[in-house]
Amino acid sequence: MYQILLITDGCSNVGVNPVVAAATAQSEGIVVNVVGVVDQGELGDYGKAEIEEIARAGGGMSRLVNTRQLSQTVQMMTRKTVVQTIQLAVQKELKQVLGTDGKIEELPPDKRGEVVRVIDELGETTGLRVALVIDASASMKPKLHAVEEAIRDLMLSLQARQGQSELAVFHFPGTSYGDDCTLDLDWTTDLKGVTSIFPKLQMRGTTPTGPALMRVIDFCREDRYGRRSKDEMDGMMGDYVV
């Protein structure tokens, strides 16, 4: 199971619409969660709306938090969307098997309890990969320490799960020219790798959120299907339905 977790504090201003990018992720079974990090309550209405729309298009959750709430929120969203994703898959199966709306609430009490137990168990044991995407625009610089703490706490939370859980970390923009984003840490469970990321980050001005999300989607796609040529990938994705 793949998730993208976007941490940002402002509006995108370069490249493809991030809502379109999030919808692309959702169509490939990749949930997109978004945390808007506010400082003294300052985040424009456009930014708030964009954050909500990105998460909605990506089938995930959105939250506006201050730096003190960031770590707890990141952990909560990751775990909750795992359960939601599994629940949606179970409901789809129930709809096919039972010919009903697939709603768990409509099952007899004994069956309902068993389904809920299975969902809870799968939520802890299903393999999970979280791609963390950090907005490294200039305005995020004062919030970077809180982001570092949130990543460290998230990795500890993932390590506490029974299932295999790994984290990859990206930041954007990747260059001073506003290019999409940079992979800082490939899939890992090693906390030491996280601490090495932040001294290297150079906070820049532009916010290419959409291109960054597309880069991460490609990364997850390559990981899921193996590193194939573009023609092979185009052919496969044309026939593949999540």
N, C-alpha and C positions, 0 to 999 in steps of 0.2 A: 504494500500500500504506500502511495506517494502523497506527500503534502508539500505545498509551498507556503511558507510563512513570511509575509512581507512586513517589514518594520520601516515606517516612513513618518515624516512630519509635515509633508506639504504636497503641493500639486505637481503632477507630471507636466513637463513642458518641452519634451523632445520625442519625436518618433511616433510609432504606432500607439493608438489609444489603449491604455492598460486594461480597460473593460473588455475590449476585443481580445486581448491577450489572455485575460482570465477565463473568458468563455472558451477559448481554444484549449486551455488546460483542463477545464471541466469536461469538455467533450472527449478527452483522452483519459478520464478517470483520475485526474490529479486535482485534489481539493486545494483551493487558494484561500488562506486566512490572511487578514490584514489588521495590523495594530497601528493606529495613529498615535504617535507620541506627542503630546501637547506640553507646552511650557507655559505655566500660568494661564492655562485655559485658552491659549492663542492658537487657533487653527481656523482658517477661513471657511466660510460656508461651502465654497466650491471644493475645497480640500476634503471636508467632511463628507460631502455628497459623493465625491469620487471614491473615497475609501469604502463607503457602503456599497457603491455600485460594483467595484472590483470584487469584493467578497461575494456579493449576490451572484454575479456572473460566474464566479469560480466555485459556486456551491459550498462556500465556507462561511466563516463568521467574521464580523468586524467589531472592533472595540476602540474607543478613544480613551487613552489613559495618560496619567502623568508618569514621570520617571520612577516614582516610588512603587507604582502599581505594575510596572512593566513585567517583571519576572514572574509574578503570580499569574498574570493574564496570559502570558505566552504558554505556560504549562497547562493552564485550564483549557485554552482553546485547542491545543494539540490533542489532548486526551478526549475532549468532548466531541471533536469532529471525527476522531477515529470511531467512536461509538455510533455517531450519526451515520457515517458511511456504511458501517456494518449493518445497522438497522435498516437502511434503505435497501441494501442488497437482500436482506432477509425478507423484507416486505415484497420485493419483486419476485422472489422465489415462492412465497406464499400465494401471491396472486396467480402465478402460473399453475401451481399444484392444486390450489383450492378453488380457483375460478372466482375468487372474491376480490374485494378492493385491496386485499393484502394488508389490512390494518391489524396490527397485533392486538389492539383493544377488542377486536371482534371475535377473537379466539375464546374457547371455553377457558375458565380460570386455570385448570390444571395444565392445559396446553400453553396458555399464555405464560405461566410461570416458568415452564421449561424453555420456551423461546427466549425469554428475558435472561435466563441463566446462561444460555448458549451465547447470546450477544455479549454479556458481561465477560464471559470467558474468552471469546474471540478478541474482545477489546484489549485484553491483556497479553494474548499470545500471538496475535497476528503480526507478521513482520512489518516494520514501519521505517520509511525513509523520509526525513524532513529536510527540505532544501530551504535554508534560511536566507532571505534576500534583504540586505541592509541598505537603506538609503544613506549614502555617504556624501550628500550635498552639504554645502557649507553650514547651513542652519542646524544640521544634526550634530555638529562638533561638541556642544555642551552636554549632549545626551549620550555620548558614546560610552561613558563609563557604565551607565545604566544598562545599555545594550549588552555590554560585555558580561555583566552580572547575570542578565537574563539568559544569555546563551549557556553560561556555565550551569545555572540552575536547571535549564531545560535538559542539558545532557545528563545531569544527575537523575532527573525525573525519568528520562528514557532508559537509563541503565537499570532503574528499579522495575521496569516492566519485565515480564517473563519472556516475551517475544524478542526476536532480534530487532534492535532499534539503532539507526545510524543517522548522523547529521552531516549535511554539507553546507558550506557557507559561501555566499557570494556578496559582493558589494557593487554599487553603481553610483555615479558613472565610473567606468573602468579607466578612462584616461582624461586628460585635460581637454581633449577635443569632444567630450561628451559621448564617447562610444558606450555601447550598451552596459556591460558589466564584466566583472572579473571573478573567476573561481578562486577563492582563498583557501578552501579546505575541502578536499574530496571526501566521500563517504567515510565516516570514522566514528568510533566510540571513545576515542582518546581525548581526554580533557586537556592534555598538554598542548595539543594542536590549536585549541581555541585561544589560549593565552598568547600565542605567537602571532595572531592575526592583527590585533589592534595597533601595535606600535607602527605597523607598516602602512596603515590606511592614510591616504591623503584626501582630506575633505575638499570637495570641489563645488562649483556653483550650479550646474544644470541637474535636472531630475528626469532622466530617461526611463521612467518606470515601465512603460510598455515594452520597449526593446529589451530591458533587463528580464522581464517575465518570459519573453519569447526565448531568450538565451537559456533560461533555466528549464523551460519546457523541452527544448532540444536536448539538453543534458539528461533529463529524466528519460526521454524517449530513447536516447542512445543506450542508456543504462538498462532499460527494460528489454529492448530488442537486440542489443548488441551493436557494435559499431559497424554499420553497413554503409554502402554507398548511398548517395542521395537518391539515385534512381530506384534502388531496391527499397528504400524507405518510402518513397512516394508510392510505389506499387503496393507495398504492404498496407500503408495507411489508407489507401483507397478502398481496400477490401476489409479493413479491420473495424469492428464496431465494439465499443466498450459497453 
